[in-house]
Each structure stands twice: as C-alpha cells, then as structure tokens.
C-alpha cells in the first residue's frame, strides 16, 4: 500500500536531496520532482570563491567541453590482456631494489603497519634480506627505493607492494595505446598485500614466481589477447561489482585462460595446483579489473580544463587524488579514513588500520562501490542493505559526468556505470564518492580482518577546486 494513500497518482512530491529518494517516492505510485539541493557545507571563503569562478559561464563552457573529452576517453578505452610478465621486464623504472606501493608517495618512517609488513615481506622474497628483522633495517637505511605504483603505470591492491620478481598483468588500451600493470592475486586473507609476511606468505610468493606466473605467461603467449572490457561487462551482468566481489569475473577470465593453460609444457600436477589455487578464492580477477580501470583513467589524464578525477588511492596514512587538468603526478592529499564494516570473528574496529590501496581506481572508473546495485550479494561482506546498494549506484550519478554505455547494470534498466567523478559536482552537492574495500589489521604480519565502506576525506576535493580555479582561466 502506498504511504501517500489513494491519491498518490495525483500527487507530485518535491524531493530535495539525493536522487535515490525520488526513486523511493515513485515506488509509492507518486510522481517526484527532483531538486538538486543540499544544505551547504561550511566551506571556506577560498573554496566558495573557487567554485564561483569555475561556475562562470565562459569558464564553465570550457570545463564542460574538456570533461566531455575525458568522459569519451574513459568510455571509449578498449582494454585487452596481452600477457603476464615479471615486473623487472615490463614495468617502467623498475629495478631489483625498487619497491612500489599503493597510494600517494610515502617513506618508510610514515608507513602504516600493513604496508611495513608487506614491504619487509617483499624484501625477504627478493633475497635482499634473510629475515623480517633484517628487512626492516634494509627499508630504514635506504637499501630499497620506494615509489607509488601509479607513477609506474601500475596499481596495487591494499598495501600494493610490488617488487622486481613478481608477475604482472599486462593490459593494453587498443584505442589509445597506453599499457597498465598490476601484480597477481595471492587469493587468501593472510597475504602480503594485507601486511602478512611469515614463511607461508613467502613460500606462496615463491610458487607464484616459479610456477603460477610462468604458466599464465605461457598461456597468454598462446592466447595472444583477451578482451577484458567484454569480460568486465559480462561479470557485472552476472552479479559482480568487480572490486570486492569477483566470482563471475574470475570464472570468465579462467574460462578464457584454461584452454591455453592445458597446452603449456607444465606438468599435470602443476596445472592442477594452479586451478586449485584459483578455485581457493574469487579474487583471482580482482587485480585484473584494477588494471583495466587504471588503463582507461590514464588515457583520460592530462586534458586541459577538465575537472574529472582520474586517480583515487590510499597508502594507509594518506588519501590521494589526481585530476585530469593537472598533468603529471600532482598529488592532492588528505588523511586516510577509517573503513566501517563487518569484522572477522575475534577482531574489533580498533584493530583495523586506516583505508589503504590503489583499488579505489575501480570506483574512479565506475565499478566497485559505484556498481553495487549490480551485486547485492556483496552486502554481507561490506555491510548495509540491498536498498543501500541500489541507492549508492543511483546517488553517484549526482557527482559524475555521464554513464558508460559499454558496461551496464541490469537492475537499473541497463543504465551504464556512473562515470567521471567531477570535483565541481562533489563540491556543489556535498556528496563524496563511495568506496567498498577490505580492512587490514593495523599491525604488520596479520592480514585481512574485515571489509566495509569508506569515503575519501572531503578536504581533497576542497583543495582540488582551489587549485583548479587558480589554473583554469
């Protein structure tokens, strides 16, 4: 029964706020008139002046044209998997003593527990130290060089730690020619990217280097290329959101790889081990979609006058964004936030580290938290209700530039992904992007202890709009 009674069909309700509320009104057989207004945040005069300048008709016209160009670059990108290779052989700037990490730049002294755990584990894995204690001394003394994954055409989930011997996805943009990389999924909760670093973690990394990675590499040499944009679209239709739920995506990707894996020269026992490893968790394709997202967003970066966010990432200490207009690696940062969501048995919120990882590149692209309407089954992992999942995907329309016609959400009448986070719209509406993510323990050596939802610190958008106003004329 309608909350508005028998006369609902004759009523038009004015909705002031999030557009998802209007949908709820329409479900009650009433008409809704959407008014895009929210109580204003208490912005500084500097932010208000910056917004006013960018809203000036002449400047706004330039921004609109630039944002349309960026939107088209994102949505017209055609990403394909072309190989799996070791980082030392393909990643720009990689050396035997380079350690890449998630998020904006950070040095050893400022790293959180999970990232320290991952760094020291990688140092032992690479043979640069024999023990974790020795690895801490190597890290502190300058024995390795730290650099953000993003500054090397890479992305890395959680701590994002990537070292020379690790095998990487090689993802090419057939439309624009750029290439992106990310390392392989370790699958389980007690893993390097979550900050775990005991011998079981090192043993798994050794096996991935010696068997798993080479087998995938050999398979891709036979396959040539795999259309990842197509697989991503199919996975969304099958109930994934392709950040933290990857059941369909992993199945689809392995379906493409399997005929070539069985043709490689590895033993049947080794092939069996690889298939069982992939079976152990749905996250096999999780990094793949991160590289797909990075590939599109990099193609869209560096467009003059565009206010679209092309990177969101975190290192467990700071949250960083990049905006297309700001060419190169001009990072805008704010404090990493607490992730709120269900914890694994035996853990409490105070055990968790702050938000960490490059995986929010997926939300920047339009999947992950932005696509939760396609994946209501993710709710038990990250918290909330099915209605929340639907509303997140609707509400993100208020801060984005358009919808991606190549990747659609069936339950929203096959509406495309909300794509192209616009700094101006975030400031105008006061609505921050939604991110779903895993939670790592605050201390090194433990690993994943939960998952949940988080927003960027709003100050990064306030800083961004001031910088944009100073350089767009």
Secondary structure, DSSP 8 states (H G I E B T S, - for coil): --TT-GGGGG-EEEEES-HHHHHHHHHTT-EEEEE---------HHHHHHHHHHTSHHHHHHHHHHHHHHHHHHHH--EEEEEEEEHHHHSTT--TTEEEESSS---GGG--HHHHHHHHHHHHHTTS-SSHHHHHHHHHTTSSEEEEGGGGTEE-STT--B-TTSEEEEEEETTT--EEEEE----SSSSGGGT--SHHHHHHHHHIIIIIHHHHHHHHHHH--EEHHHHHHHHHHTT--SSS--HHHHHHHHHHHHHHHTTSSS-HHHHHHHHHHHHT-GGGGHHHHHHHHHHHHHHTTT-TT--BEEEEEEESSEEEEEETTS-S---EEEE----BS-B-TT--GGGB---EESTTHHHHHT-GGGGGGG-GGGHHHH-S-HHHHHHHHHHGGGGEEEEEEEEEEGGGTTEEEEEEEBHHHHHHH----EEEEEEEBSSTT--EEEEEEEE--THHHHHHHHHHHHH--
